[in-house]
Amino acid sequence: MRRHHPKNPWISNSKAASLLIFLTRHRMPVVTRLFTYVLGCDIGPALPKSVFLPHPLGIIVHSGTKLGENVVIGHQVTIGGRDLTAGAPDIADGVYIGAGAKILGAVRIGAGATVGANAVVTKDVPAGKTVVGANRILENRSAYALD
């Protein structure tokens, strides 16, 4: 049986996403590299079992990134460094990252925050907030905020 997101029952992993998560966790170098090449991904860290990749295409994740539980990562998302420093993002539990979003540098995305589609984030985002555009944090509470 497929596991669904606790806040949004429409979000679940496809077979390709489940295989991608399995391969990043079990490090079979040749098979993993081949599969990520087919999907157009470059994922450095081992993804948590609870991560959701509704459309696992074109996702880039820096090897130093920390991902929490029940994080949703849309397609064409980049989570990585901003310059030559070694800083990588820290994504807390329950974060929703929309398609095409870019999270760059040593930033912290708070628990239950929402990163809108095509947003560019270079500053910390408080827990339960929504960020859109270029670091524009909205005052309303995120639909994915933890209760």
N, C-alpha and C positions, 0 to 999 in steps of 0.2 A: 504494500500500500504506500502511496506517495505521501510524503509529509508536506503539510501546508503551513504557510506563515501564520503565526498566532494572531496578528491583527488584520490580515487580509487573506481570506481563504482562497482567493483567485491566484495567489502567488505560490508556485511550487517549482521544483526542479524537473527539467526534462531528463531523458536518459543520457543525452550528451553532457548535460551539466553534472549529473551524478557521477558519470565516468571521469569527467575533468576533476572534480573534487577528490575522488578516489585516487586518481593518478598523482595529484599534487601531494597527497598525504603519504603515499607509499613509495614514492621516488623510484620509478623504473625509468632511468634516464632516456633511453632511446624511444620507448613507447610514448612517454610523456611529451618529449620534444616533438615527435611526429604529430601527436594528437593536438597539441597546442598550435602547431604550425597550420594544421588544417582549419582550426577555428580562428586563427589570426590572433591568438592570445600570447601574452608573456607574463606568466604569474610566478613570482619569486617565492613567496612563503607557502607553507602548507595551509590550505584553506580549512577553516573549521568545518566539521560535519554539518553544522546548522546554517551555513551560509546559503543564500538563495541566488541563483543565477538564471533568471527566467529566459534569457536569450544569451547564451555564453559565447558571443562573438566579439572579437576585437578588444577584449579586456586586458588592460595592462596594470599590474600590481607590483610595486617596488618590493624588493626582498626584505626590507626592514619594516614594512608596514605591519601594524598590529590590528587584527580584525576581531571584533567582539562576536557575540552570539546573535543569531537571527538577523544578520546584516543582509540587505537586498542590494545587489549590484547589477545595474542595467547594462545593456550592450554599449560598446564603444566608450567605456569609462576608463579614465587614466587616473591611477592613484600612485603618485611618485614624488621624486625630489624636484625642487625648484631650481637649484643651481648646483655648484660643485660641493656644497656642504653635504654631510652624511644624513641629514634629517629626513625622516619619512613620516607620513601621517599615522595617527592613532585614531582608529574608528571604534567607537564604543558600541555597546549592545543596542540592537533594534534600530539601527540607522538605515534609512532608505536612500539609495544613491540613484538618481534618475539617469536615463540614457544620455550618453555623451558628456557627462559631467567630468570635470577635471579637479582633482584635489591635489594640490602641490605644496611641498615643503613640510616642515615639522609642525603640522597643525593638529589640533584635537577636535574631533567631531563628537559632540556630546551625545549621551544616550537618548534614543528616540528622535533624533533630529532628522530632517528631510533635506537632501541636497537636490534641488530642482534639475530638470533636464537641461543640459548644456551650460550649467553653472560653472563658474571658475572660482574655486575657493583657495585663498592663500592666507586666511585668518581663522582663528579658532571660532567654532560655532557652539553656542551654549546648548545644553541638553533641552530637548523638546522644541527647538526652534526650526524654522524653515529658512534656507538660504537660496537665493535665486540670482541670476545674472552674475555680476562680478562682485562678490562679497556683500551683497545686499541681504541683510538679515531681517526677515519680516517679524512683526510683533506677535502675530497670531500663533497659537500652539499648533504644532505639527500633528497630523492625523496618526502618525506612527509613534507619538510620544508615549512613553511608558507610564502607566497609571500608578 
